[in-house]
Amino acid sequence: MSFAICRMQKMKSHDLKGIQFHNQRERESKTNSDIDKERSHKNYDFVNDENIDYNERVKEIIESQKTGSRKTRKDAVLVNELLVTSDRDFFERLDPVEQKRFFEESFKLFSERYGEQNIAYATVHNDEKTPHLHIGVVPMRDGKLQGKNVFNRAELLWMQDKFPEHMQKLGFDLERGEKGSDRQHIETTKYKKQTLEKEIDFLEKNIVTKKDELTAFIGKVESDLTVPAKRQTKNVEVPTGEKNLFGKEKTKTVKKPTENVIISRTDYKKLVAAAQDNEKLKIHLKQVLNTDMAKENRELRENYEVLRGKHNDLVHRFNGMVEDHNELVQENKSLKARVSDLKREIGFVYKSAKDFLEERIRGLSAFRSAFKDLVDKVKEKTPGSEFERLHKRERRLEQNREMER
């Protein structure tokens, strides 16, 4: 069984002229080699009998319904274009009459849902490898242009579920595409892949820069800090066990150590400087781990999952594009490897931060407290990060060793 394809693409003012040229075949396409000019006369539009100016028609639709006086923003989404189609096998099974009925019923469904008065164009292309329908919806509602409310996530899910269901009831042998897909065009997917790759390259370079900064900063901190100190004492009267002539117990003066130590002014300044350097390092580490690595790694994983979902959808939707599919598989493998590399980088920073603090903070309890503070700060900003996961794993291992003892 073939899949029902219905995807949505946002169009702003500067996009409309280009889609107008394409839909109405006003200029020869230099990027789409699938157009057969000898069959272009078979194209038709359910709304317009002749070519129109898309920007003017959209402006007419908006002005005829607008209730406020505010001007339309220059960067506003003016049209949500729906592309309705299936694979070539589906259309090869239909005779010309049934094929036209498929597009007529599709147009009827969406024009009733979004308002026939809001449809700027509904063009069927029969001169490409796979027939398809472009429907230009101006997202007007309650006298306002509000694409985000008309085509929100719930609406897109409705479109993916109800469109194939509706067409099945009308006798067309179609099924819903794979769930979880956002139905983006293959060219859009390629563009986002390229953008993601650039982001990965930037992140990798940023990691190297941050590591160099951290190494340089560690080199500035004095690692072997020795401070000579002596215990402070005070005179204390203690009983001797003897009594004087009057029967009163005798006492003697002895020196006893206090809880304080005495160090020179120079050594005190060294301690203060070391503490300040340590605080600066903690702040710097938090910035590196929190902003540039843990957070960006999480975003990278999320983007990768989105990309993988798009890939799965493309396999089902675009018949015959085997070469594009193979490219996506290779890209996904490359992304997995890079995500793995980023995890190793975070593990390196985690160990470096721990070793650095452990060398400079005396006492196991004080060290654990300081390192926990650092982990909590990272957790607060990026919950569930790789940095936090490493810390939890290490704590579990320590607890297991203590239980074995």
C-alpha positions as a Python dict, from the first residue, in 0.01 Angstrom:
ca = {
    (1, 'M'): (0, 0, 0),
    (2, 'S'): (120, 352, -79),
    (3, 'F'): (163, 629, 175),
    (4, 'A'): (-47, 946, 181),
    (5, 'I'): (182, 1248, 171),
    (6, 'C'): (72, 1585, 301),
    (7, 'R'): (337, 1828, 413),
    (8, 'M'): (328, 2195, 504),
    (9, 'Q'): (580, 2467, 419),
    (10, 'K'): (577, 2826, 550),
    (11, 'M'): (593, 3107, 296),
    (12, 'K'): (688, 3468, 367),
    (13, 'S'): (656, 3760, 127),
    (14, 'H'): (992, 3704, -40),
    (15, 'D'): (910, 3333, -92),
    (16, 'L'): (583, 3392, -277),
    (17, 'K'): (734, 3524, -599),
    (18, 'G'): (953, 3217, -639),
    (19, 'I'): (671, 2971, -569),
    (20, 'Q'): (452, 3170, -810),
    (21, 'F'): (707, 3127, -1090),
    (22, 'H'): (733, 2756, -1013),
    (23, 'N'): (361, 2676, -974),
    (24, 'Q'): (250, 2874, -1279),
    (25, 'R'): (553, 2774, -1492),
    (26, 'E'): (630, 3140, -1563),
    (27, 'R'): (1003, 3078, -1598),
    (28, 'E'): (1218, 2786, -1697),
    (29, 'S'): (1341, 2604, -1388),
    (30, 'K'): (1718, 2561, -1360),
    (31, 'T'): (1697, 2340, -1052),
    (32, 'N'): (1408, 2103, -1129),
    (33, 'S'): (1500, 1873, -1417),
    (34, 'D'): (1185, 1663, -1369),
    (35, 'I'): (956, 1914, -1544),
    (36, 'D'): (840, 1796, -1887),
    (37, 'K'): (735, 2108, -2080),
    (38, 'E'): (537, 1901, -2332),
    (39, 'R'): (300, 1797, -2051),
    (40, 'S'): (270, 2136, -1878),
    (41, 'H'): (-60, 2200, -2057),
    (42, 'K'): (-209, 1924, -1838),
    (43, 'N'): (-157, 2134, -1523),
    (44, 'Y'): (-462, 2309, -1374),
    (45, 'D'): (-575, 2519, -1076),
    (46, 'F'): (-897, 2464, -877),
    (47, 'V'): (-913, 2832, -775),
    (48, 'N'): (-770, 3038, -1062),
    (49, 'D'): (-847, 3009, -1431),
    (50, 'E'): (-536, 3203, -1528),
    (51, 'N'): (-204, 3308, -1381),
    (52, 'I'): (-218, 3551, -1088),
    (53, 'D'): (19, 3761, -880),
    (54, 'Y'): (55, 3564, -555),
    (55, 'N'): (152, 3863, -339),
    (56, 'E'): (-142, 4068, -462),
    (57, 'R'): (-393, 3785, -414),
    (58, 'V'): (-265, 3715, -62),
    (59, 'K'): (-284, 4085, 23),
    (60, 'E'): (-646, 4094, -100),
    (61, 'I'): (-739, 3797, 118),
    (62, 'I'): (-579, 3955, 427),
    (63, 'E'): (-726, 4303, 376),
    (64, 'S'): (-1075, 4166, 310),
    (65, 'Q'): (-1085, 3997, 653),
    (66, 'K'): (-853, 4204, 874),
    (67, 'T'): (-1029, 4371, 1166),
    (68, 'G'): (-743, 4569, 1320),
    (69, 'S'): (-541, 4861, 1185),
    (70, 'R'): (-198, 4717, 1254),
    (71, 'K'): (17, 4658, 948),
    (72, 'T'): (128, 4308, 857),
    (73, 'R'): (487, 4245, 967),
    (74, 'K'): (740, 4220, 687),
    (75, 'D'): (865, 3885, 816),
    (76, 'A'): (519, 3737, 879),
    (77, 'V'): (423, 3398, 737),
    (78, 'L'): (167, 3488, 468),
    (79, 'V'): (96, 3144, 326),
    (80, 'N'): (114, 2789, 459),
    (81, 'E'): (151, 2580, 145),
    (82, 'L'): (28, 2222, 158),
    (83, 'L'): (173, 1968, -84),
    (84, 'V'): (-54, 1668, -141),
    (85, 'T'): (71, 1359, -324),
    (86, 'S'): (177, 993, -295),
    (87, 'D'): (425, 771, -477),
    (88, 'R'): (430, 693, -849),
    (89, 'D'): (293, 342, -797),
    (90, 'F'): (-25, 489, -647),
    (91, 'F'): (-88, 722, -941),
    (92, 'E'): (-5, 453, -1197),
    (93, 'R'): (-292, 248, -1055),
    (94, 'L'): (-539, 535, -1114),
    (95, 'D'): (-700, 627, -1443),
    (96, 'P'): (-709, 1003, -1530),
    (97, 'V'): (-1062, 1045, -1390),
    (98, 'E'): (-975, 889, -1054),
    (99, 'Q'): (-653, 1086, -1035),
    (100, 'K'): (-841, 1413, -1077),
    (101, 'R'): (-1098, 1299, -819),
    (102, 'F'): (-814, 1235, -573),
    (103, 'F'): (-695, 1595, -602),
    (104, 'E'): (-1051, 1735, -604),
    (105, 'E'): (-1140, 1555, -280),
    (106, 'S'): (-811, 1666, -123),
    (107, 'F'): (-880, 2028, -218),
    (108, 'K'): (-1236, 2002, -89),
    (109, 'L'): (-1122, 1865, 249),
    (110, 'F'): (-866, 2139, 314),
    (111, 'S'): (-1068, 2428, 169),
    (112, 'E'): (-1358, 2338, 399),
    (113, 'R'): (-1128, 2311, 699),
    (114, 'Y'): (-935, 2636, 647),
    (115, 'G'): (-1200, 2833, 463),
    (116, 'E'): (-1237, 2851, 86),
    (117, 'Q'): (-1198, 3229, 111),
    (118, 'N'): (-844, 3173, 245),
    (119, 'I'): (-720, 2957, -45),
    (120, 'A'): (-499, 3170, -272),
    (121, 'Y'): (-422, 2891, -519),
    (122, 'A'): (-462, 2514, -562),
    (123, 'T'): (-238, 2403, -847),
    (124, 'V'): (-206, 2046, -975),
    (125, 'H'): (118, 1957, -1155),
    (126, 'N'): (98, 1671, -1403),
    (127, 'D'): (420, 1754, -1584),
    (128, 'E'): (659, 1609, -1325),
    (129, 'K'): (748, 1248, -1243),
    (130, 'T'): (486, 1227, -967),
    (131, 'P'): (158, 1426, -985),
    (132, 'H'): (99, 1654, -687),
    (133, 'L'): (-118, 1939, -560),
    (134, 'H'): (3, 2273, -415),
    (135, 'I'): (-258, 2443, -192),
    (136, 'G'): (-176, 2797, -72),
    (137, 'V'): (-358, 2865, 257),
    (138, 'V'): (-356, 3219, 398),
    (139, 'P'): (-382, 3148, 775),
    (140, 'M'): (-653, 3402, 862),
    (141, 'R'): (-859, 3349, 1177),
    (142, 'D'): (-1077, 3594, 1371),
    (143, 'G'): (-968, 3881, 1151),
    (144, 'K'): (-599, 3820, 1209),
    (145, 'L'): (-310, 3653, 1031),
    (146, 'Q'): (-204, 3382, 1278),
    (147, 'G'): (-18, 3094, 1121),
    (148, 'K'): (117, 2964, 1453),
    (149, 'N'): (-236, 2911, 1584),
    (150, 'V'): (-388, 2775, 1264),
    (151, 'F'): (-102, 2534, 1191),
    (152, 'N'): (9, 2436, 1539),
    (153, 'R'): (141, 2093, 1637),
    (154, 'A'): (-208, 1953, 1700),
    (155, 'E'): (-319, 2064, 1354),
    (156, 'L'): (-20, 1904, 1183),
    (157, 'L'): (-92, 1578, 1366),
    (158, 'W'): (-456, 1601, 1256),
    (159, 'M'): (-341, 1648, 900),
    (160, 'Q'): (-119, 1338, 909),
    (161, 'D'): (-390, 1123, 1072),
    (162, 'K'): (-716, 1241, 915),
    (163, 'F'): (-608, 1307, 557),
    (164, 'P'): (-519, 941, 479),
    (165, 'E'): (-821, 824, 682),
    (166, 'H'): (-1051, 1054, 482),
    (167, 'M'): (-909, 940, 148),
    (168, 'Q'): (-941, 574, 249),
    (169, 'K'): (-1313, 626, 312),
    (170, 'L'): (-1341, 767, -40),
    (171, 'G'): (-1195, 447, -184),
    (172, 'F'): (-829, 538, -230),
    (173, 'D'): (-576, 270, -135),
    (174, 'L'): (-356, 480, 98),
    (175, 'E'): (-218, 456, 450),
    (176, 'R'): (-68, 695, 700),
    (177, 'G'): (306, 756, 687),
    (178, 'E'): (539, 670, 973),
    (179, 'K'): (446, 841, 1300),
    (180, 'G'): (687, 1084, 1456),
    (181, 'S'): (784, 1243, 1124),
    (182, 'D'): (743, 1613, 1062),
    (183, 'R'): (709, 1557, 686),
    (184, 'Q'): (972, 1798, 575),
    (185, 'H'): (1080, 1824, 212),
    (186, 'I'): (1399, 1638, 124),
    (187, 'E'): (1574, 1959, 22),
    (188, 'T'): (1485, 2115, 358),
    (189, 'T'): (1626, 1807, 530),
    (190, 'K'): (1952, 1837, 336),
    (191, 'Y'): (1978, 2203, 433),
    (192, 'K'): (1927, 2127, 800),
    (193, 'K'): (2184, 1848, 778),
    (194, 'Q'): (2437, 2096, 641),
    (195, 'T'): (2349, 2346, 913),
    (196, 'L'): (2388, 2081, 1182),
    (197, 'E'): (2725, 1979, 1041),
    (198, 'K'): (2845, 2339, 1061),
    (199, 'E'): (2725, 2356, 1422),
    (200, 'I'): (2918, 2037, 1501),
    (201, 'D'): (3236, 2178, 1346),
    (202, 'F'): (3195, 2496, 1548),
    (203, 'L'): (3138, 2297, 1866),
    (204, 'E'): (3451, 2086, 1808),
    (205, 'K'): (3663, 2397, 1755),
    (206, 'N'): (3508, 2554, 2064),
    (207, 'I'): (3599, 2249, 2271),
    (208, 'V'): (3964, 2276, 2165),
    (209, 'T'): (3966, 2646, 2252),
    (210, 'K'): (3817, 2586, 2595),
    (211, 'K'): (4061, 2306, 2668),
    (212, 'D'): (4351, 2538, 2579),
    (213, 'E'): (4208, 2808, 2805),
    (214, 'L'): (4170, 2560, 3090),
    (215, 'T'): (4525, 2428, 3046),
    (216, 'A'): (4668, 2781, 3044),
    (217, 'F'): (4474, 2875, 3354),
    (218, 'I'): (4583, 2563, 3543),
    (219, 'G'): (4943, 2650, 3461),
    (220, 'K'): (4903, 2982, 3639),
    (221, 'V'): (4790, 2825, 3966),
    (222, 'E'): (5064, 2734, 4212),
    (223, 'S'): (5035, 2359, 4269),
    (224, 'D'): (5288, 2301, 4553),
    (225, 'L'): (5185, 2545, 4824),
    (226, 'T'): (5375, 2491, 5153),
    (227, 'V'): (5290, 2721, 5441),
    (228, 'P'): (5500, 2696, 5762),
    (229, 'A'): (5281, 2739, 6068),
    (230, 'K'): (5300, 2681, 6443),
    (231, 'R'): (5031, 2613, 6693),
    (232, 'Q'): (4922, 2905, 6910),
    (233, 'T'): (4945, 2847, 7289),
    (234, 'K'): (4808, 3023, 7595),
    (235, 'N'): (4890, 3020, 7970),
    (236, 'V'): (4652, 2817, 8179),
    (237, 'E'): (4641, 2771, 8561),
    (238, 'V'): (4617, 2402, 8653),
    (239, 'P'): (4604, 2237, 9003),
    (240, 'T'): (4923, 2066, 9132),
    (241, 'G'): (4757, 1833, 9380),
    (242, 'E'): (4930, 2001, 9675),
    (243, 'K'): (4791, 2238, 9940),
    (244, 'N'): (4944, 2541, 10104),
    (245, 'L'): (4957, 2625, 10479),
    (246, 'F'): (4604, 2752, 10468),
    (247, 'G'): (4470, 2432, 10309),
    (248, 'K'): (4413, 2590, 9969),
    (249, 'E'): (4508, 2386, 9662),
    (250, 'K'): (4822, 2501, 9486),
    (251, 'T'): (4822, 2580, 9108),
    (252, 'K'): (5086, 2627, 8843),
    (253, 'T'): (5093, 2803, 8507),
    (254, 'V'): (5139, 2585, 8198),
    (255, 'K'): (5114, 2650, 7823),
    (256, 'K'): (4839, 2469, 7632),
    (257, 'P'): (4778, 2470, 7251),
    (258, 'T'): (4466, 2642, 7118),
    (259, 'E'): (4266, 2570, 6799),
    (260, 'N'): (4450, 2850, 6618),
    (261, 'V'): (4777, 2850, 6422),
    (262, 'I'): (5022, 3133, 6361),
    (263, 'I'): (5157, 3206, 6012),
    (264, 'S'): (5353, 3496, 5872),
    (265, 'R'): (5186, 3778, 5677),
    (266, 'T'): (5362, 3661, 5358),
    (267, 'D'): (5234, 3307, 5396),
    (268, 'Y'): (4885, 3437, 5471),
    (269, 'K'): (4886, 3630, 5144),
    (270, 'K'): (4989, 3313, 4961),
    (271, 'L'): (4692, 3127, 5108),
    (272, 'V'): (4452, 3404, 5011),
    (273, 'A'): (4591, 3415, 4655),
    (274, 'A'): (4562, 3036, 4621),
    (275, 'A'): (4200, 3046, 4743),
    (276, 'Q'): (4117, 3322, 4494),
    (277, 'D'): (4277, 3129, 4208),
    (278, 'N'): (4080, 2822, 4308),
    (279, 'E'): (3754, 3017, 4304),
    (280, 'K'): (3835, 3159, 3962),
    (281, 'L'): (3906, 2811, 3833),
    (282, 'K'): (3575, 2681, 3964),
    (283, 'I'): (3389, 2963, 3790),
    (284, 'H'): (3579, 2902, 3467),
    (285, 'L'): (3514, 2529, 3477),
    (286, 'K'): (3143, 2586, 3532),
    (287, 'Q'): (3130, 2816, 3231),
    (288, 'V'): (3312, 2566, 3010),
    (289, 'L'): (3111, 2265, 3119),
    (290, 'N'): (2775, 2433, 3151),
    (291, 'T'): (2761, 2659, 2848),
    (292, 'D'): (2995, 2525, 2585),
    (293, 'M'): (2997, 2152, 2635),
    (294, 'A'): (2722, 1989, 2839),
    (295, 'K'): (2443, 2205, 2700),
    (296, 'E'): (2561, 2195, 2340),
    (297, 'N'): (2615, 1820, 2359),
    (298, 'R'): (2257, 1774, 2475),
    (299, 'E'): (2129, 1993, 2189),
    (300, 'L'): (2343, 1795, 1946),
    (301, 'R'): (2187, 1468, 2063),
    (302, 'E'): (1838, 1615, 2025),
    (303, 'N'): (1915, 1744, 1675),
    (304, 'Y'): (2055, 1406, 1582),
    (305, 'E'): (1734, 1232, 1691),
    (306, 'V'): (1530, 1476, 1482),
    (307, 'L'): (1753, 1412, 1184),
    (308, 'R'): (1721, 1036, 1225),
    (309, 'G'): (1342, 1066, 1232),
    (310, 'K'): (1348, 1266, 911),
    (311, 'H'): (1566, 1004, 750),
    (312, 'N'): (1322, 727, 838),
    (313, 'D'): (1037, 927, 691),
    (314, 'L'): (1223, 996, 367),
    (315, 'V'): (1284, 624, 311),
    (316, 'H'): (908, 564, 296),
    (317, 'R'): (800, 879, 116),
    (318, 'F'): (1037, 926, -175),
    (319, 'N'): (1036, 629, -406),
    (320, 'G'): (1346, 583, -618),
    (321, 'M'): (1573, 817, -417),
    (322, 'V'): (1809, 542, -305),
    (323, 'E'): (2117, 754, -346),
    (324, 'D'): (1982, 1022, -109),
    (325, 'H'): (1890, 753, 141),
    (326, 'N'): (2243, 611, 143),
    (327, 'E'): (2388, 956, 197),
    (328, 'L'): (2165, 1003, 500),
    (329, 'V'): (2274, 670, 646),
    (330, 'Q'): (2639, 772, 618),
    (331, 'E'): (2565, 1112, 772),
    (332, 'N'): (2388, 946, 1066),
    (333, 'K'): (2686, 717, 1130),
    (334, 'S'): (2916, 1017, 1123),
    (335, 'L'): (2695, 1205, 1368),
    (336, 'K'): (2691, 909, 1607),
    (337, 'A'): (3069, 899, 1603),
    (338, 'R'): (3089, 1271, 1672),
    (339, 'V'): (2842, 1249, 1960),
    (340, 'S'): (3059, 972, 2106),
    (341, 'D'): (3366, 1195, 2072),
    (342, 'L'): (3190, 1477, 2254),
    (343, 'K'): (3103, 1244, 2541),
    (344, 'R'): (3470, 1150, 2571),
    (345, 'E'): (3565, 1519, 2575),
    (346, 'I'): (3323, 1583, 2862),
    (347, 'G'): (3467, 1285, 3047),
    (348, 'F'): (3814, 1437, 3011),
    (349, 'V'): (3699, 1772, 3152),
    (350, 'Y'): (3518, 1593, 3438),
    (351, 'K'): (3834, 1404, 3540),
    (352, 'S'): (4054, 1715, 3500),
    (353, 'A'): (3825, 1921, 3721),
    (354, 'K'): (3815, 1651, 3987),
    (355, 'D'): (4192, 1596, 3988),
    (356, 'F'): (4258, 1968, 4003),
    (357, 'L'): (4031, 2027, 4304),
    (358, 'E'): (4155, 1714, 4481),
    (359, 'E'): (4516, 1834, 4458),
    (360, 'R'): (4436, 2173, 4609),
    (361, 'I'): (4181, 2097, 4879),
    (362, 'R'): (4303, 1919, 5189),
    (363, 'G'): (4075, 1671, 5352),
    (364, 'L'): (3846, 1419, 5180),
    (365, 'S'): (3531, 1574, 5323),
    (366, 'A'): (3618, 1926, 5209),
    (367, 'F'): (3712, 1802, 4862),
    (368, 'R'): (3389, 1605, 4821),
    (369, 'S'): (3185, 1905, 4934),
    (370, 'A'): (3360, 2140, 4690),
    (371, 'F'): (3327, 1900, 4399),
    (372, 'K'): (2960, 1833, 4482),
    (373, 'D'): (2897, 2209, 4470),
    (374, 'L'): (3046, 2218, 4122),
    (375, 'V'): (2836, 1920, 4007),
    (376, 'D'): (2519, 2075, 4154),
    (377, 'K'): (2580, 2398, 3964),
    (378, 'V'): (2614, 2206, 3637),
    (379, 'K'): (2305, 1999, 3723),
    (380, 'E'): (2106, 2314, 3800),
    (381, 'K'): (2174, 2462, 3458),
    (382, 'T'): (2173, 2141, 3248),
    (383, 'P'): (1986, 1857, 3426),
    (384, 'G'): (2060, 1513, 3290),
    (385, 'S'): (2392, 1618, 3135),
    (386, 'E'): (2683, 1384, 3065),
    (387, 'F'): (2876, 1556, 3346),
    (388, 'E'): (2603, 1469, 3599),
    (389, 'R'): (2580, 1110, 3469),
    (390, 'L'): (2953, 1054, 3522),
    (391, 'H'): (2927, 1185, 3878),
    (392, 'K'): (2632, 955, 3963),
    (393, 'R'): (2813, 655, 3818),
    (394, 'E'): (3123, 732, 4023),
    (395, 'R'): (2919, 772, 4343),
    (396, 'R'): (2749, 434, 4286),
    (397, 'L'): (3087, 265, 4247),
    (398, 'E'): (3211, 425, 4571),
    (399, 'Q'): (2900, 312, 4758),
    (400, 'N'): (2941, -42, 4629),
    (401, 'R'): (3304, -51, 4745),
    (402, 'E'): (3203, 73, 5090),
    (403, 'M'): (2935, -197, 5117),
    (404, 'E'): (3186, -468, 5022),
    (405, 'R'): (3411, -356, 5306),
}
